[in-house]
């Protein structure tokens, strides 16, 4: 059985800037988005003291940056191995409902590090030193388990490599819509991208999942993206316009763009994101130098508090998504 997400452009509110038939609302949103957009990864950084007890000013700064770019990088001295601190950080930003996926630990937070052969993580790239291609988290999840935010915290970094790149999915939408709205329209179809079932040793772990790439939450009005640049274990709808859209994204990631920010997290640093696009380069650990990469990853069904569309943009009563 294949589960299909129900979001598509026909269900996007008429007054939404993400409704392809409302160019006026889109232009107003686009103008405000670009006017406040950060110019570099350095502009995403917020220095904080104690991540388990943020000050009101620190909370406001983290929210303000994330509202602009759907991602924020925090920098602290808290290179902790205590996951309770990571949970506390998320809760302070409205992130409470964790996705307890099959690779997460018992507390719902995953420890990302190179795992030995034969472990339950075998076959999952995040638990290797290999590069991870562009994706949003949980692109294989059922609609009721949509991942709206993620937190990535560096406990210890590798000897070399392990850099992350981030791209705001709203900026990708903007660039694609400016190029050809029909590409966006195709990626809003409910069966445009299918992730085949996950079967291990003859046991069904997850059923096949079909859905759109771009969708709009009918309540909040926020734009959501589910995507993976993987070429295996994925099926795209057989249409020329879909192929055109996937090539557009692949070329953008390959050639680079000013809105793609690269950063190498060090101990005590992390990324909090409304599930923006991201990747990871390969890395090398060093046993002799005791340099082993360990990151904590938390995935949430919530979005970062204070970053909903209607909380950020002044779109006018006739065009806002309230």
C-alpha positions as CSV (number, residue, x, y, z in Angstrom):
1,X,0.0,0.0,0.0
2,X,1.2,3.5,-0.8
3,X,0.3,6.5,1.3
4,X,-0.3,9.7,-0.5
5,X,-0.1,13.2,1.0
6,X,-3.2,15.3,0.6
7,X,-1.5,18.7,0.0
8,X,-1.5,20.2,-3.4
9,X,-2.0,23.6,-5.0
10,X,-5.8,23.1,-5.2
11,X,-5.9,23.2,-1.4
12,X,-3.6,26.2,-1.0
13,X,-5.6,29.2,0.2
14,X,-6.4,31.6,-2.6
15,X,-4.8,34.4,-0.6
16,X,-1.5,32.6,0.0
17,X,1.7,33.8,-1.6
18,X,2.4,30.1,-2.5
19,X,-0.8,29.8,-4.5
20,X,0.4,29.8,-8.1
21,X,-2.7,31.7,-9.2
22,X,-2.1,34.7,-6.9
23,X,0.9,36.5,-8.4
24,X,0.2,39.7,-6.4
25,X,0.5,37.9,-3.0
26,X,3.6,36.1,-4.3
27,X,5.3,39.4,-5.4
28,X,4.7,41.0,-2.1
29,X,6.0,38.1,-0.1
30,X,9.0,37.8,-2.5
31,X,9.9,41.4,-2.0
32,X,9.9,41.1,1.8
33,X,11.7,37.8,1.8
34,X,14.6,39.2,-0.3
35,X,14.8,42.5,1.6
36,X,15.7,40.8,4.9
37,X,17.5,37.8,3.6
38,X,21.0,37.1,5.2
39,X,24.0,37.4,2.9
40,X,26.3,34.8,4.4
41,X,26.5,31.9,6.9
42,X,28.1,34.3,9.3
43,X,24.8,36.2,9.4
44,X,23.1,33.1,10.6
45,X,25.3,32.8,13.8
46,X,23.9,33.7,17.2
47,X,26.2,33.5,20.2
48,X,24.6,32.0,23.3
49,X,25.8,31.3,26.8
50,X,24.0,28.3,28.2
51,X,21.9,26.4,25.7
52,X,19.9,24.7,28.4
53,X,18.9,28.1,29.9
54,X,18.6,30.7,27.1
55,X,18.1,34.4,28.0
56,X,15.1,36.1,26.6
57,X,17.4,38.1,24.3
58,X,19.1,34.9,23.1
59,X,15.7,33.3,22.4
60,X,14.6,36.4,20.5
61,X,17.8,36.5,18.4
62,X,17.6,32.8,17.5
63,X,14.0,33.2,16.4
64,X,14.7,36.4,14.5
65,X,17.4,34.8,12.4
66,X,15.4,31.6,11.8
67,X,12.4,33.6,10.7
68,X,14.5,35.2,8.0
69,X,16.2,32.1,6.6
70,X,14.4,29.1,8.1
71,X,17.8,28.2,9.8
72,X,20.0,29.6,12.5
73,X,23.4,28.6,13.7
74,X,24.1,28.8,17.5
75,X,27.5,29.1,19.0
76,X,28.1,28.2,22.6
77,X,30.6,26.5,24.9
78,X,28.2,23.7,25.6
79,X,29.9,20.7,23.9
80,X,27.8,18.4,26.0
81,X,27.2,14.7,25.7
82,X,24.0,15.1,27.8
83,X,21.0,14.8,25.5
84,X,18.8,16.4,28.2
85,X,20.5,19.7,27.4
86,X,19.6,19.3,23.7
87,X,16.0,18.5,24.5
88,X,15.9,21.6,26.8
89,X,17.2,23.7,24.0
90,X,14.5,22.6,21.6
91,X,11.8,23.1,24.1
92,X,12.8,26.7,24.7
93,X,12.1,27.4,21.0
94,X,8.7,25.5,21.0
95,X,10.1,22.2,19.8
96,X,8.5,19.5,21.9
97,X,7.2,16.7,19.8
98,X,10.1,14.5,18.7
99,X,10.0,12.1,15.8
100,X,11.1,8.8,17.4
101,X,12.2,7.2,14.2
102,X,13.7,3.7,13.9
103,X,17.3,4.9,14.2
104,X,16.7,7.3,17.1
105,X,17.8,6.3,20.6
106,X,15.2,5.6,23.3
107,X,14.9,9.4,24.1
108,X,14.1,10.2,20.5
109,X,17.4,11.9,19.8
110,X,19.9,10.3,17.4
111,X,23.6,10.1,18.1
112,X,25.2,10.4,14.6
113,X,28.6,8.8,14.5
114,X,30.4,6.1,12.5
115,X,28.8,2.8,13.7
116,X,30.3,-0.6,13.3
117,X,29.1,-3.2,10.8
118,X,26.3,-5.3,12.2
119,X,24.7,-2.6,14.2
120,X,21.1,-1.6,13.8
121,X,22.2,1.5,11.9
122,X,24.0,-0.5,9.2
123,X,23.0,0.7,5.7
124,X,22.0,4.2,6.9
125,X,24.4,6.8,5.5
126,X,24.2,9.2,8.5
127,X,26.0,6.6,10.5
128,X,29.0,6.4,8.2
129,X,31.7,8.9,7.2
130,X,30.4,9.1,3.7
131,X,28.9,12.3,2.2
132,X,25.1,12.9,2.5
133,X,23.4,14.4,-0.5
134,X,20.9,17.2,-0.5
135,X,17.7,16.4,1.3
136,X,15.1,17.5,3.9
137,X,14.6,15.3,6.9
138,X,11.8,12.7,7.0
139,X,11.0,12.9,3.3
140,X,9.9,9.2,3.6
141,X,7.5,9.9,6.5
142,X,3.8,9.6,6.3
143,X,1.9,13.0,6.3
144,X,0.9,12.7,9.9
145,X,4.6,12.5,10.8
146,X,5.7,15.5,8.8
147,X,9.1,16.8,10.0
148,X,8.8,20.6,10.4
149,X,12.0,21.3,12.3
150,X,15.4,19.7,13.1
151,X,18.2,20.4,15.5
152,X,21.8,19.3,14.9
153,X,24.3,19.7,17.7
154,X,28.0,19.1,17.5
155,X,29.5,17.3,20.5
156,X,32.8,16.6,18.8
157,X,34.0,17.2,15.3
158,X,36.1,15.0,12.9
159,X,39.8,15.5,12.2
160,X,38.7,16.9,8.8
161,X,35.6,17.3,6.7
162,X,32.0,16.9,7.8
163,X,30.9,20.4,6.6
164,X,27.3,21.2,6.2
165,X,25.6,23.2,3.5
166,X,22.1,24.7,4.1
167,X,19.6,26.2,1.7
168,X,16.3,27.7,2.7
169,X,13.5,25.7,0.9
170,X,11.6,29.0,0.5
171,X,14.5,30.4,-1.5
172,X,14.5,27.4,-3.8
173,X,10.8,27.8,-4.3
174,X,11.3,31.4,-5.2
175,X,14.1,30.7,-7.7
176,X,12.1,27.9,-9.3
177,X,8.9,29.9,-9.5
178,X,10.7,32.9,-11.0
179,X,12.2,30.5,-13.6
180,X,9.0,28.6,-14.5
181,X,5.9,28.4,-12.3
182,X,5.0,25.2,-14.1
183,X,7.9,23.4,-12.5
184,X,6.5,24.3,-9.1
185,X,3.1,23.3,-10.1
186,X,4.4,19.9,-11.1
187,X,6.2,19.4,-7.8
188,X,3.0,20.1,-5.9
189,X,1.3,17.1,-7.4
190,X,0.5,14.5,-4.8
191,X,2.2,11.6,-6.6
192,X,5.2,13.4,-8.0
193,X,7.8,11.7,-5.7
194,X,7.5,8.2,-4.3
195,X,9.9,6.6,-1.8
196,X,9.6,2.8,-2.2
197,X,8.8,0.6,0.8
198,X,11.6,-0.1,3.3
199,X,11.9,-3.9,3.7
200,X,14.6,-5.5,5.8
201,X,15.0,-9.3,5.9
202,X,11.5,-9.7,4.5
203,X,10.0,-7.5,7.1
204,X,8.1,-4.3,6.1
205,X,9.6,-1.4,8.1
206,X,7.9,1.3,6.2
207,X,5.3,1.3,3.4
208,X,5.9,3.1,0.1
209,X,5.3,6.8,0.5
210,X,4.1,9.1,-2.3
211,X,3.6,12.8,-2.0
212,X,4.5,16.3,-3.3
213,X,7.8,18.1,-3.1
214,X,6.2,21.4,-2.3
215,X,3.1,21.7,-0.1
216,X,1.4,24.3,2.0
217,X,0.0,23.7,5.5
218,X,-3.7,24.7,5.2
219,X,-3.8,26.0,8.8
220,X,-0.5,27.9,9.2
221,X,0.1,28.7,5.6
222,X,3.8,27.7,5.9
223,X,5.6,26.2,2.9
224,X,6.9,22.6,3.4
225,X,9.3,20.7,1.2
226,X,10.1,17.0,1.1
227,X,13.0,16.1,-1.1
228,X,16.1,13.9,-1.6
229,X,18.7,14.2,-4.3
230,X,19.2,10.4,-4.1
231,X,18.9,8.6,-7.4
232,X,18.3,5.2,-5.8
233,X,15.3,4.2,-3.8
234,X,13.2,7.0,-5.3
235,X,10.7,7.2,-8.1
236,X,9.8,10.4,-9.9
237,X,6.6,10.9,-11.9
238,X,7.3,10.3,-15.6
239,X,6.6,13.8,-17.0
240,X,8.9,16.1,-18.9
241,X,8.1,19.1,-16.6
242,X,9.1,16.9,-13.6
243,X,12.4,16.0,-15.2
244,X,12.9,19.7,-15.9
245,X,12.3,20.6,-12.3
246,X,14.7,17.9,-10.9
247,X,17.4,19.0,-13.3
248,X,16.9,22.6,-12.2
249,X,17.5,21.6,-8.6
250,X,20.5,19.3,-9.4
251,X,22.1,22.1,-11.5
252,X,21.6,24.6,-8.7
253,X,23.2,22.4,-6.1
254,X,26.1,21.6,-8.4
255,X,26.8,25.1,-9.6
256,X,26.1,26.7,-6.2
257,X,24.2,29.9,-5.4
258,X,24.6,32.9,-3.1
259,X,21.8,31.6,-0.9
260,X,23.5,28.3,-0.2
261,X,25.5,28.7,3.0
262,X,28.3,26.4,4.0
263,X,29.6,26.0,7.5
264,X,31.6,23.5,9.5
265,X,30.1,23.1,13.0
266,X,32.6,22.8,15.9
267,X,32.0,21.5,19.4
268,X,29.2,23.5,21.1
269,X,27.7,24.7,17.9
270,X,24.6,23.6,16.2
271,X,21.9,24.3,13.5
272,X,18.2,24.8,14.3
273,X,16.1,24.7,11.2
274,X,12.5,24.6,9.9
275,X,13.7,21.5,8.0
276,X,15.5,23.5,5.3
277,X,17.5,21.7,2.6
278,X,20.9,20.5,3.8
279,X,23.8,18.1,3.1
280,X,27.0,16.9,4.6
281,X,30.5,16.3,3.2
282,X,32.5,13.2,3.8
283,X,34.8,13.3,6.9
284,X,37.8,11.6,8.4
285,X,38.2,10.6,12.0
286,X,41.6,10.3,13.7
287,X,42.0,7.7,16.4
288,X,45.5,8.9,17.4
289,X,44.3,12.4,17.9
290,X,41.0,11.3,19.5
291,X,39.1,13.2,16.9
292,X,35.8,11.4,16.3
293,X,32.7,13.1,14.9
294,X,29.6,12.9,17.2
295,X,26.5,14.9,16.5
296,X,23.1,14.8,18.1
297,X,20.1,15.1,15.8
298,X,16.6,15.8,16.9
299,X,13.6,15.9,14.5
300,X,10.4,17.6,15.4
301,X,6.8,17.6,14.3
302,X,6.7,21.3,15.5
303,X,8.1,24.3,13.7
304,X,10.3,26.8,15.5
305,X,8.0,29.1,17.5
306,X,7.6,32.6,16.1
307,X,8.5,31.7,12.5
308,X,5.1,31.1,11.0
309,X,4.4,32.9,7.8
310,X,1.8,35.2,9.3
311,X,4.1,36.1,12.2
312,X,6.9,37.3,9.9
313,X,5.5,39.1,6.8
314,X,3.1,42.0,6.5
315,X,1.2,40.8,3.5
316,X,-2.0,42.7,3.9
317,X,-5.4,41.5,4.9
318,X,-6.3,40.5,1.3
319,X,-3.2,38.4,0.8
320,X,-2.0,37.0,4.1
321,X,-2.4,33.5,5.2
322,X,-4.0,34.3,8.6
